[in-house]
Amino acid sequence: MLQNKVELNGINVIAESERGGSVRSLFWPWMAGNVSLLALSYGSFFLGFGISFWQATFAAIIGTVASFLLVGVSSLAGKRGNAPTMTLSRAAFGVKGNIVPGILSYLIFVGWETVLVSLATLATQTVLSRVGHFDHNVSRLIGFSFAAGLTIFGGVLGFQVIMKLQRFLTVATLILTAGYILLTLHKVNWSAVHAIKTGNLQGFIGALIFGVTGIGLGWVNSAADYSRYLPRKTSSAKVIGWTVFGASTVPIILVIYGSALAGSSKTLSDAIASDPIGALTAALPTWYLIPFAIVAVTGLISGAILDLYSSGITLVSIGLPVKRHVAAGIDGVIMTLGTIYFVWIADSFFAPFQGFLITLGVPIAVWSAIFVADVIMRKRDYIEADLFNPAGRYGAWNFKSLILVIVGTIIGWGFVTNTFASWLFWQGYFLGVIGGKNGAWAYSNIGVVIALVIGFFGHILLSKKSIKAQEN
């Protein structure tokens, strides 16, 4: 019975007979994957850049919408090629050369699913410790078992199960999240919030970039995974619209409200750094802690399921000779080990999280920009057979795109820095030209924007003629 529910499609092109459904179906996975209460904690992280509440609000809106516009454009490749993102990326990098962005994407997927399950585990510990005075390790094990188990279940079974599961998780999470806001609204001290001083331009840009890398950019490499079942005649504008609308609405609201909460209490803001979800329980009455645990854990699991599903597809796309569901199971084991490190070994959550986002965010930014530029420049549908044939029109290796990733990453890393993670001391080696590692631009992580610009315009400059020749 279970075997009949397992999705058998992997990196292949979806057959014409399986393409159907409404473009509105994109709303549910993108809403579910981004309805997490983690966005409330992002409000505190935004203020940590030394900016005001209103600056944090604009950074949340601009950063979230801009990053999901990239996801929306990338989703067009799915409906035009009816294959996963990391299969369609072969058109830009070559059938064999695509292993490079494939590995980067795999790392970002595994990293995110590990982070989300870790947060669900820590949140469960905090709630159970307050409600029933459970031992910390016992409560962590309970949360870990539930979060990891449901994530692996959804990720292994695949698309149809995910679409049904995410609809349920989205509705439940939205209702309980609204309850959290209503119960904590009186904790917002608007006088204290408005008294936060306006930060400089560099701090605002730093928060905006953190929003781009932490909210939307990591989804670009899975965008086509959920639009590939749509008919090719589906409206491109609606694909982008429903993706951006579904993914952006709730994170923007939660980041803004989280900024108001964190700006009202320094104690809460400091606690979020070590336990981003569990710290939010301090503002709740005891009777709502269990519903809070449900909304926190389900919201995080929704995102983790999407990441595990796409990481399994990506693992197959880079050459692992197994079925998609087997690859997802392997990723589940890796995720489990990573969660054990985050929860039971690491001293702080935010330090490795910030280091992970920025370090991988730079090369992912280059790849994302290249892929988006490639989708925009192509006027015709992909040639399915050539996506799997190194001797086909897309070739085996596109060294222009690969060199662009290397150059963009080297330059991008030179303009980012992160004091929270000592193992990243080597970054920021180009910051001397704009004031140094202690200058005004030191913590803006402007290197991510530079990487996006290099990838996008570099690909247009270097590959426009070859793409035109491929389509003739």
KAUR-V133801 format. One record per pair of residues at least 4 apart in sequence whose ideal C-beta (glycine too) atoms are under 6 Angstrom apart, sorted by the first residue. I is the first residue (numbers start at 1). J is the second residue. D is the distance in whole Angstrom. If there is no record, write none. Layout:
I_J_D ; I_J_D
This chain:
5_157_6 ; 6_157_6 ; 6_325_5 ; 7_158_3 ; 7_159_5 ; 10_316_5 ; 10_324_4 ; 11_84_6 ; 11_87_5 ; 11_316_5 ; 11_317_5 ; 13_82_5 ; 13_83_5 ; 13_384_5 ; 14_18_5 ; 14_19_6 ; 14_82_4 ; 14_228_5 ; 14_229_6 ; 19_229_6 ; 19_231_5 ; 21_25_5 ; 23_234_5 ; 23_238_5 ; 23_239_6 ; 23_242_6 ; 24_242_6 ; 26_242_4 ; 26_243_5 ; 27_31_6 ; 27_242_5 ; 27_246_4 ; 28_32_6 ; 28_166_5 ; 28_167_5 ; 28_170_6 ; 29_33_6 ; 29_166_5 ; 29_226_5 ; 30_243_6 ; 30_246_4 ; 30_247_4 ; 31_35_6 ; 31_170_5 ; 31_246_4 ; 32_166_4 ; 32_169_5 ; 32_170_4 ; 32_302_4 ; 33_302_6 ; 33_303_5 ; 33_306_5 ; 34_247_5 ; 34_251_5 ; 35_173_5 ; 35_250_5 ; 35_299_5 ; 36_299_4 ; 36_300_5 ; 36_303_6 ; 37_277_6 ; 37_296_5 ; 37_299_6 ; 39_251_5 ; 39_254_4 ; 39_255_5 ; 40_254_5 ; 40_258_4 ; 40_280_6 ; 41_272_5 ; 41_276_4 ; 42_255_5 ; 43_255_5 ; 43_258_3 ; 43_259_4 ; 43_262_5 ; 44_262_4 ; 44_269_5 ; 44_272_4 ; 46_56_4 ; 46_59_6 ; 46_207_4 ; 46_259_6 ; 47_56_6 ; 47_259_6 ; 47_262_6 ; 47_263_6 ; 49_203_4 ; 49_206_5 ; 49_207_4 ; 50_199_4 ; 50_203_4 ; 51_55_4 ; 51_56_6 ; 51_199_4 ; 51_203_5 ; 51_204_5 ; 51_207_6 ; 52_196_5 ; 52_198_5 ; 53_193_5 ; 53_196_6 ; 53_259_5 ; 53_263_5 ; 55_199_6 ; 55_204_5 ; 56_259_4 ; 57_256_5 ; 58_62_6 ; 59_63_6 ; 59_204_6 ; 59_207_4 ; 59_208_4 ; 59_211_6 ; 60_64_6 ; 60_211_6 ; 60_252_5 ; 60_255_4 ; 60_256_6 ; 61_252_6 ; 62_66_6 ; 62_208_6 ; 63_208_4 ; 63_211_3 ; 63_212_5 ; 64_211_6 ; 64_215_5 ; 64_248_5 ; 64_251_5 ; 64_252_5 ; 65_248_5 ; 67_212_4 ; 67_215_6 ; 67_216_3 ; 67_217_5 ; 68_216_4 ; 68_244_5 ; 68_247_5 ; 68_248_5 ; 69_244_6 ; 70_220_5 ; 70_368_6 ; 70_372_6 ; 71_216_6 ; 71_219_5 ; 71_220_5 ; 71_223_5 ; 71_243_6 ; 72_240_4 ; 72_243_4 ; 72_244_5 ; 73_372_5 ; 73_375_6 ; 74_220_5 ; 74_223_4 ; 74_371_6 ; 74_372_6 ; 75_223_4 ; 75_227_4 ; 75_239_5 ; 75_243_5 ; 76_80_6 ; 76_236_5 ; 76_239_6 ; 76_375_6 ; 77_81_6 ; 77_88_5 ; 77_224_5 ; 77_375_5 ; 78_224_3 ; 78_227_3 ; 78_228_4 ; 79_227_5 ; 79_230_4 ; 79_234_5 ; 79_239_6 ; 80_381_5 ; 81_88_5 ; 81_382_4 ; 82_228_5 ; 83_87_4 ; 83_88_5 ; 83_228_6 ; 84_224_6 ; 84_225_5 ; 84_313_5 ; 85_221_5 ; 85_222_6 ; 85_223_6 ; 85_224_4 ; 85_225_6 ; 86_102_5 ; 86_105_6 ; 86_314_5 ; 86_317_4 ; 87_317_6 ; 87_387_6 ; 88_224_6 ; 89_93_6 ; 89_98_5 ; 89_101_6 ; 89_371_6 ; 90_95_5 ; 90_98_4 ; 90_387_5 ; 90_394_6 ; 91_382_6 ; 91_394_5 ; 92_370_6 ; 92_374_4 ; 92_401_5 ; 93_97_4 ; 93_98_4 ; 93_101_6 ; 93_398_5 ; 93_401_5 ; 94_395_5 ; 94_396_5 ; 94_397_4 ; 94_398_4 ; 95_390_4 ; 95_396_6 ; 96_390_6 ; 96_396_4 ; 96_397_6 ; 97_397_4 ; 97_398_5 ; 97_402_6 ; 98_102_6 ; 99_318_5 ; 100_402_6 ; 101_105_6 ; 101_367_4 ; 102_314_6 ; 102_317_5 ; 102_318_4 ; 104_363_5 ; 104_364_6 ; 105_221_4 ; 105_314_5 ; 106_311_6 ; 106_314_5 ; 106_315_6 ; 107_111_6 ; 107_360_6 ; 108_218_5 ; 108_360_5 ; 108_364_6 ; 109_307_5 ; 109_310_6 ; 109_311_4 ; 110_311_6 ; 110_334_6 ; 111_356_5 ; 112_218_6 ; 112_307_5 ; 113_304_5 ; 113_307_4 ; 113_308_5 ; 113_335_5 ; 114_335_5 ; 114_338_3 ; 114_339_6 ; 116_300_5 ; 116_303_5 ; 116_304_4 ; 117_147_5 ; 117_148_5 ; 117_151_6 ; 117_304_5 ; 117_339_5 ; 118_339_5 ; 118_342_4 ; 118_343_5 ; 119_277_5 ; 119_300_5 ; 120_143_6 ; 120_147_4 ; 120_297_5 ; 120_300_4 ; 121_140_5 ; 121_143_4 ; 121_144_4 ; 121_147_6 ; 121_343_5 ; 122_275_5 ; 122_278_5 ; 123_277_4 ; 123_278_5 ; 123_296_4 ; 124_139_6 ; 124_143_2 ; 124_293_6 ; 125_136_6 ; 125_139_4 ; 125_140_5 ; 126_278_3 ; 126_281_6 ; 127_289_5 ; 127_293_4 ; 128_132_6 ; 128_134_4 ; 128_139_4 ; 129_134_6 ; 129_139_6 ; 130_289_6 ; 131_289_5 ; 134_138_5 ; 134_139_4 ; 140_144_6 ; 140_343_6 ; 143_147_6 ; 144_148_6 ; 145_149_6 ; 147_297_6 ; 147_301_6 ; 148_336_6 ; 150_301_5 ; 151_155_6 ; 151_301_6 ; 151_304_4 ; 151_305_5 ; 151_308_6 ; 152_156_6 ; 152_332_4 ; 154_162_5 ; 154_165_5 ; 154_305_4 ; 155_305_5 ; 155_308_3 ; 155_309_5 ; 155_328_5 ; 156_325_5 ; 156_328_5 ; 156_329_6 ; 157_161_4 ; 161_165_6 ; 162_166_6 ; 166_170_6 ; 166_302_6 ; 169_173_6 ; 169_298_5 ; 169_302_5 ; 173_177_6 ; 173_295_5 ; 173_298_5 ; 173_299_5 ; 176_291_5 ; 176_295_3 ; 177_295_6 ; 183_288_6 ; 184_283_4 ; 187_283_5 ; 188_260_5 ; 188_264_5 ; 189_264_4 ; 192_264_5 ; 193_260_5 ; 193_263_4 ; 193_264_6 ; 196_263_5 ; 199_203_4 ; 202_440_5 ; 202_441_5 ; 202_444_4 ; 205_444_5 ; 206_443_5 ; 206_444_4 ; 206_445_6 ; 209_445_5 ; 209_448_5 ; 210_214_5 ; 211_215_5 ; 212_217_5 ; 213_217_5 ; 213_357_5 ; 213_361_4 ; 213_448_6 ; 214_357_6 ; 215_251_5 ; 220_368_4 ; 222_310_4 ; 224_228_5 ; 225_310_5 ; 227_239_6 ; 230_234_5 ; 237_241_6 ; 238_242_6 ; 241_245_6 ; 242_246_6 ; 244_248_5 ; 248_252_6 ; 250_254_6 ; 251_255_6 ; 254_258_6 ; 259_263_6 ; 262_268_6 ; 262_269_4 ; 271_279_4 ; 272_276_5 ; 272_279_5 ; 273_350_5 ; 274_348_6 ; 274_349_6 ; 275_279_5 ; 277_296_5 ; 284_288_5 ; 284_292_6 ; 288_292_6 ; 292_296_6 ; 293_297_6 ; 294_298_6 ; 295_299_6 ; 307_311_6 ; 308_328_6 ; 308_331_6 ; 311_331_5 ; 312_324_5 ; 312_327_4 ; 312_328_3 ; 312_331_6 ; 313_324_6 ; 315_320_5 ; 315_327_4 ; 316_320_6 ; 316_324_6 ; 316_327_5 ; 320_327_6 ; 322_326_4 ; 322_327_5 ; 339_343_6 ; 340_344_5 ; 341_345_5 ; 342_346_5 ; 346_352_6 ; 349_353_6 ; 350_354_6 ; 351_420_4 ; 351_421_5 ; 352_356_6 ; 354_418_6 ; 354_420_5 ; 355_359_6 ; 355_418_5 ; 355_421_3 ; 355_424_5 ; 357_361_5 ; 358_416_5 ; 358_418_5 ; 358_445_6 ; 360_364_6 ; 361_365_6 ; 361_448_5 ; 362_409_6 ; 362_412_4 ; 362_413_5 ; 362_447_6 ; 362_448_6 ; 362_451_5 ; 363_409_4 ; 364_368_6 ; 365_448_5 ; 365_451_4 ; 365_452_5 ; 366_405_5 ; 366_408_4 ; 366_409_6 ; 366_451_5 ; 366_455_4 ; 369_452_5 ; 369_455_3 ; 369_456_4 ; 370_401_6 ; 370_455_5 ; 370_459_4 ; 373_456_5 ; 373_459_4 ; 373_460_5 ; 377_467_5 ; 380_471_5 ; 385_389_6 ; 386_392_3 ; 386_393_5 ; 386_394_5 ; 390_396_4 ; 393_470_5 ; 399_403_6 ; 400_462_4 ; 404_408_6 ; 404_458_5 ; 408_412_6 ; 408_451_5 ; 408_454_4 ; 408_455_5 ; 411_450_6 ; 412_447_4 ; 412_450_5 ; 412_451_4 ; 413_427_5 ; 414_429_5 ; 414_430_3 ; 415_430_5 ; 415_446_5 ; 415_447_3 ; 415_450_6 ; 416_427_5 ; 416_445_5 ; 416_447_4 ; 417_427_5 ; 417_428_4 ; 417_437_6 ; 417_442_6 ; 418_424_5 ; 428_437_5 ; 431_436_6 ; 431_437_5 ; 431_442_6 ; 432_436_5 ; 434_441_5 ; 435_439_2 ; 435_440_5 ; 435_441_6 ; 437_442_5 ; 438_442_6 ; 441_446_6 ; 453_457_6 ; 454_458_5 ; 458_462_6 ; 459_463_5 ; 460_464_6 ; 463_467_6
